[in-house]
Amino acid sequence: MSRVLIIGAGGVSSVTVKKCARLPEMFDEIYLASRTLSKCETLQKEVGADRLKGVFTVDADSADAVAELINKVKPDLVVNLALPYQDLPIMDACLATKTDYLDTANYEPKDEAKFEYSWQWAYQQKFQDAGIMALLGSGFDPGVTNVYTAYAAKHYFDEIHYLDIVDCNGGDHGQAFATNFNPEINIREITQRGRFWENGEWKETEPLSVREDLDYQNIGVRASYLMFHEELESLVKHFPTLKRARFWMTFGDAYLTHLKVLEGIGMTSIAPIDFQGQQIVPLEFLKAVLPNPGSLAEGYTGKTCIGTYITGIKDGKEKTIFIYNNCDHAVCYDEVGAQAVSYTTGVPAMIGAALMLNNTWKKPGVWNMEQFDPDPFMAMLNEHGLPWHVIECDSSPFAK
């Protein structure tokens, strides 16, 4: 018997819960907790109380509160789909209760727009000593893109040298300005300085200052901007032959114009200000007035294309491949009532959890996705709604 506790009840969690609920042979008992009980209760009505056995409120900022809930539910695995600020308290709770842990995004402090794995990697010895496992970043990017890289290294290359992860949302939700996942996290992420790995060191760029126009499968040409994303940090560590590793994401002109205006008037700031005698964070206020990403699903059209260009050496010859997935917003809505950005994160969270629960991916410590055999994960992507494709390219679209 396997028992899983999912923390967080946003768009990604909705997908993960529904996907887990359809696999009783892998997930015998599912429990859900969030700061807002009504969100959990809504999901329980959708999937049925026979599959979502219990719902709870929890303050995920408090390790003690999470540990108390874990002791009550006694899960085999905690799936953290809450905010990145809450990764460490939830990991502390898992340590205190000796419970396995999984998340989809790495930790970042609430008072600083900076995310890196150092805080979570520091738990390696503690988790090993406790005999429990933490799987970091089991979403799409990070997550699937890490597994794509491991799969390519295993099956297509003797050495990988150049890596470019590309993330295109070619969909249309009809809103003037909206983010496809938590607005606070999304805007903190894209307003940071860009960063990439080249010739053994990290190099930085001004935010969204480097652009490439790329042709995405089944979408077309889109403007793509260089950013930092956390999977780069783990991939260059675990694939030391990489000479360069970068991450690119598409943004439309209207989105960037709105963002520039919001930045210019201080609405993307995370520094508290005084407003009518209260301290508020402008970005948190902006999040409150922007559309909820979950509300975008109905009527969302178009597709995403997320993948990895990899150039390396096989049998002494250079070659390039592109591994990618297309995900259709409307198809996702018909299946689970979600848009594709939530779906592409929620499904890999379920797959990572399944592989941990059936002991396919299981060893004490703190691990990134690419540190395990990629084949079982890749097989489950095809089975559960995120089929992947490999194209062998004449050359990379990126200049060396």
N, C-alpha and C positions, 0 to 999 in steps of 0.2 A: 504493500500500500504506500502511495506517495501523497504527501500533503504539502501544499504550497500556500504561502501568504504573500499576497501582492499588496504593495503599499503605493498609493497614488491612484486617483480615479479620473484622470484627464483623458484626452483622445487616444493616446498610445495605450494606456491601461485598458480602455474599452476594447480595443482590438485584441490585446493579449488575453484578457479574460474570456472573450468570446472564442478565441482560437483554442485556449486551454480547455474550455468547457466542452468542445466538440471531440476531445480526445480523452475519454474516461480511462482508456487503457494506459495512458501516460500520467494523467492527473486525476487521481481518485477523489481528492477533496481539495477544493479551492476556497480560500478566504480572502477578503478584500478589506483594506483599511484606508482611510483618508481623513484629512482634517474636516471634510464636509460629508456627513453621514448620508445626506440625501442623494449625493452622486452615487454612492455605493448601493443604496437601496434601488435606485433606478436601474443600475446594471443587473442587480439581482433579479428584478422583475423581468428583464429582457432575456436572461439566460436560464432562469428558473432556480428556485431554492434547492432543488435536488442536486444541482451542479455547483452553484455558488453557495456554499453551506452556511457561511456566516459573514456579516459585515460589521465593521467597527469604526469608531472615531479614534484617531491617534494624532498626537503632536510629534511629527517626524523630526522636529528640531531637538527633541529630548531623547537621548539614548536610554534613559531610565523608563520613559513611557513606552518606547518601542520594545525594550526588553520585557516589560510587564506584559505587553500584548503577545510577544513571542512565547512567553511562558504559559500564557492562557491557551493559545492555539496549538502550540507544539508542532510547528511545521518542520518538514525536512529541508525546506529552502525558502529564503526570503527573496522576493523579486522586487527590487527598488525601482519604481517608476515615478518617484516623487521628484523634487527639484534637486539639481546638482549640489546646492548648498547643504543638502541633508544626507549626502553620501556618508560622511564620517560618523555622525551620530548613529546611523543605521548599522554601519560596520561595527561600531563599538557595541551596539546591542547584540549583534550576531556573535561577537567575541564573548560577551558576558554569558550568552546562552548556548554557545557552541553550536551555532546554526549556520549552514551554508548560505552564501550571499551572491546575488547577481544584480548588475545595474546596466544602464544603457548609455550613460554619459559620465565623464569624470568629474571629480570634485572641483568646485571653485568657491572661494570665500565670498560671502555676500557683499562685503564692503570693498571688493576689488575685482575689476573685470579681468581676471586672469585665471586660466585653467591649465592645469598640468597634472601629470600622474604622480608626481613626487610624494604627495600626501598619502595617496592610496598604496603606492609601492612600499611605503614605509611600514605597512602592516604585514609584509611578507612573513617575517619570522613569527610574529604573533599568531597568524592564522595557521602556520605550519605547526607550531607548538600546541595549538588548540585542536589540531587534527581536522580542521574545517577548510573549506575552499571558498574563494571569492573569484568570480568571473567578471571582468571589467569590460564595459562597452559592448554589450550584446544587442546592439541596434543595427542600423544599416551602415551609417558612417558617423562614428566608428561602429565596427561590428562586421557586417557582411564584406565591406571593403578590405578589412584585415584578412578575412578568410579567403577572399579572392586572391589576395597576394600570396598567402600560404599555399593555396591550390596551384597557382601558377609556378611558384618555386618548386613544388613537388613534381608537377607533371610536364612543365614546358621548358624549364631552364636549368642550367647548371649553376649560373649566377645571375642575379638580377641587379641591374645598374641604374635604371631610371624608372621612376614611379610618378604618375600623375593621376590623382583621384579626381573625378569630375562628377558634379552633382547638378543636374538640370531639372527644374520644374517647368515643364512646358504647358502647364495647366492654366485655366482662367476661372477665378472664383467670383468675378464680377464686382469686387470691392475696390474702392479707390486706393486704399492702403490697408493691408492686413498681413500678418505673419502666419506661416503654416504650422508653427508650433509655438509654445509659450513665448509671447512677445518680449517679455523681460529677458529671457535667456537668449532668444534669437538676436535681439538688438545689441545686447552686450557682446555677443560673439562677433557680429559683423562690423562693429565699430572699432574693434581692436586693430592694432597694427598687424599687417601680414607677416608671416614668418615661414621660411622654408629651409630645407636641409640641402647643402651643396658642398661637396669636397671636404667633408668632415667637420662642418660647422654650421650653425644656424645663422641665417641672414634675414634681415627685416626690411619691410617696405611700409610706406604710408598706407592707411586703410583703403582698400579697394582701388589702389592706384595702378595695378598691373592688370591689363585686360588682354584676353585672347578671344577671337570669334571662332567658335567650334561648331562643327556639324554633328548633331546628336541623332542617333538612330531613331527613326520614326517620329522625329520632332522637327529637325532642321537646324539652321544656324542660330546660335544664341550667344550673346555677349557673356563671357565668363571671366570672373575676377579672382585673383589669387588671394587666399586667406590662410590663416593658420587653423588647423583642426587637430584634435588630440591624437587621432590615430597615427599621424606622422611621427609623433614622439615615440610611440612604442614600435612602430615598424622599422625606424632607422636603428633602434636598439637591437631588435631581433633579426634584422637582415643587414649585417654590417657591410655587405658588399655594395650597398646602395651608394651611388655617387650623388644622386639628387632625388629629392622627394618633395612633391608639392600637392596642394589641394586647391581646387577651383569650384566656384559656385556661380550659377547664373542669376542675374538680376535685370529686370526691365528698367528702362529709362524713367518711367513714372515712379516706380518704387524708390529708385535712388534719389529722385528729386524730392519726394516726400521726406525721405530720411535726412537729406541734407538740410532741409528747412527745419525739421524737428531738432536736429543737432544744433543748428544755428541759434535757436531760441532756448536751448538748454533743456529740452524735454527728454533727451536720452541720458541725462546725467544720473549717476547713482549717488551723488553727494546730497545729503539731506538739506532741505531748506525750510525756513519758517513760513508757514501759511496759516494766517488767522489764529496765531497762537499755538499751532501744532507743527511738529516736525514731519515733513513728508519727503519721500524720494520721488523726483519728477518721473523717472522711468516707471516706477510702480503705479503712479497715477496714470501715465500713458497706457500702461497695460490694461488698466481698468476701463478705459474708454474705447480701446480698440476691439474689433470683433474677436470673440472667442474662437480659437482655431477649429474647435469641434463644430462650430456653427457653419463653417464654410463648406461642409461636405455635400449637402444637398445642392444639386445644380452645378457642381464643380465639373468642368470638362477638361479634356486633354490628358497628357501622360507625363510621368517622370522618366528620366533616364539617368541612372547612377551607375558608375563603373570605374574601372581602373585600367589605364594604359600602362603597360609594363614592357620595358626594353631590357634585354639581357643577352646572355650567351648560351647557346645550346650546341654541343658537339663542335665547338670552336667557331661557330658562326653567330653573328648578331641577328636577332629577330625581335619583333614587336607583336604583342597581342593586346586585345581589348576585351575584358570580361565585363558584362553589364546586364542590367535588368531594366525593362520597361514596365511601369506600373500605371494602370489606367484609373483615374480618379472615380469615374462613374461606375466602373466594375467593382471597385472597393466599396463604394456606397451601397450598391446592390447587395453585396455579400454581408458586410458587417456594419453598414451605416457610418462609415468613416471616409475621410479623404486619403489620398495615396501617401502623403507624408507621414500621417499617423500609422498607416498600414505597414509601410516599409520599416518602421521601427518596432511596432508591436509584434509582428510575426517573428522576427529574429529573436526577440526577447523570449517568446514561447519556445522556439527551437533550442536556444541555449539552455533554458530551464529543463526541457525534456532530456537533453543529452547529459545534464548533470544528474537528474533524478534516476536515469537508467544506468548510470555509472560509465557511460561511454567517454565522457569528459569528466574525469574525477581524480584529483590529487590535492592534498593539503597545500595551502599557500594562496597567494594572490597572483592571478594570471590574466594575460590579455588573450584575445581570441586566436591570434595567429600562432600561439604556443601549443595548440592542439592539432590533431589530425584533421585536416579540413574536409575530408571526403564525406563523413556522416552528415555534417552540417550542410554541405552543398547538395547532398541527396534530398534532405528535408526541405530545402528551399524550393526545389522543383515540385515536391509533393504538396506544399502548403501555401501556394499562391504567389511565389516570387521566383519564377523560372529564369534561369540565367543562360547567357549565350557567350560564346567565345569566337572572336574574329581574329584571324591571323592577318596582320596588316603589312603592306609593303614597306611602310615606314611610320614613325610616330608623327602625329600632327604637331608635336612640339619640337622646336629646334633645340639642339643640344647646346 
